[in-house]
Amino acid sequence: MPFKPVLLWTDALLYLLIAVAAVTALYASRREHLRAPWRHILRHRLGMGAFVVLAVYIAVGLVDSVHFRLPLAGQRAKTDGAQTQTEYSSEVLSLLDLLVLPLKERVEKTYSAPFATHLYAKETIERPDGAQLRDFPRLRYGGAHLADPERDRAWDLASTAARALAQGTLAWGALIVLIVAWQTRRTGDPWARVWGRLLRGRTDIPWRVILLTSGALMLFGFLGAGLGMKYHVFGTDKVGSDVLYLSLKSIRTGLVIGTLTTLIMLPFAILLGIMAGYFKGWVDDVIQYVYTTLSSIPAVLLIAAAILTLQAYMALHPERFDTTAVRADARLLFLCIILGITSWTSLCRLLRGETLKLRDVEYIQAATVLGAGPTTIMIRHILPNVMHIVLITVALDFSGLVLAEAVLSYVGVGVDPSTISWGTMINSARLEMAREPMVWWSLASAFTFMFTLVLAANLFSDVVRDAFDPRLAREQPKA
């Protein structure tokens, strides 16, 4: 085979999460009371704009979750009887690594500023005549195509950016044409009428907002791709790695922390919360004691103890972690498990209170009189009526979990140091803020990518809350 597939634990759980989301969407599409809130979300301008941004982040994270190992270069095939054995590299790559391979492979010596052609610090350079001087050395890759950087760099940046923006505009125009053609075929209206409605924002789904957001992301994407082939758009870090590449690789880590933690937390919260509210008595007392005790333990201390325990286990059993990627993935999964164990208590408390209220309503009492068992009542009657709380909490907690990873990595109890994440980028950049001249671009890049994801998640979660919470009056989006 040209490659050897590698399935990490976090990859498998992400695929499982996608399958659960697909089944949930299919279930909701067949029930009007579940379709109505999603129609409200689809018609909300701010919500759909935020969703487009989230969709781009999710796409990057999923592409980065397809892992494999390539054959070793220059090896000779080993024949064992009738079978040919191929030796594969110990480095685990992802599909994203192949898509942005130039960014990954163009490693400089050390720091370089964004769009720079020379290193950020002076070094001793030996001239051809043997003389030595202190100067800024040329980069191996950034601006290496320029004969005279001081004279040609400004024009090269402008022309490359103009060409990338033109390509992005063409791609955006093609997307607009496809959307208008699809709407024309679906509605049967003339092309000009459909285009006029879309241009004025007179459509049920806010296509104008979707297309404007998509266009801005396309322009940024083409601009980054065009300039990134010639320069380091966000500079390089201490070991010379491209900061744009590190920021893109960090997206998967943030998504894994935000989604898998939720997947681990939900069974505890839903099961124990509904049981505590429905059964009351000693069951309620035991569950309350458990989550009250767990809430009283500082989360950072519990996470630190768990991570240190995992490190000790890895040191004692190195044969179970044959590659660096497997070792880093195990720590990332363990961090998700610990965050899930420490974060289910708040949702459990909310579900307990809602179940206490629901168990006394008429249809629950009628089901009890008709002979329905506790399991049937909790699954068929209570669970569907508390799902809006679950969905709202999941949407609101996502951004908090992404920020939690950055904080934990900053204090040294987060992901493995070999795992690329915004937290590790911030942690490695904090010591460079005090040097002169200051190295600021790693921190700025990590903050920009993380802020965009968290902002989009918060905006989308607000729309989800307004759509699913029956206690809030729904404000219909303007036509």
Buried (B, 14 or more C-beta within 10 A) or exposed (E): EEBBEBEBBBBEBBEEBBEEEEEEEEEBEEEEEBEEBBEBBBBBBBBBBBBBBBBBBBEBBBBBBBBBBBBEEEEEEEEEEEEEEEEBBEEBBBEBBBBBEBBBEBBBBBBBBBBBBBBBBEEEEEEEEEEEEEEBBBBEBBBEEBEEBEEBBEEBBEEBBEEBBEBBBEBBEEBBEEBBEEBBEEEEBEEEEBBEBBBEBEBEBBBBBBBBBBBBBBBBBBBBBBBBBBBBBBBBBEEBBBBBBBBBBBBBBBBBBBBBBBBBBBEBBBBBBBBBBBBBEEBBEEBBEBBEEBEEEEBBEBBBEBBEEBBEEBEEEEEEBEBBBBBBBBBBBBBBBBBBBBBBBBBBBBBBBBBBEBBEEEEBEEBBEEEBEEEEBBEEBBBEBBBBBBBBBBBBBBBBBBBBBBEBBBEEBBBBBEBBBBBBBBBBBEEBEEEEEEBBBBBBBBBEBBEBBBEBBBBBBBBBBBBBBEEEEBEEBEE
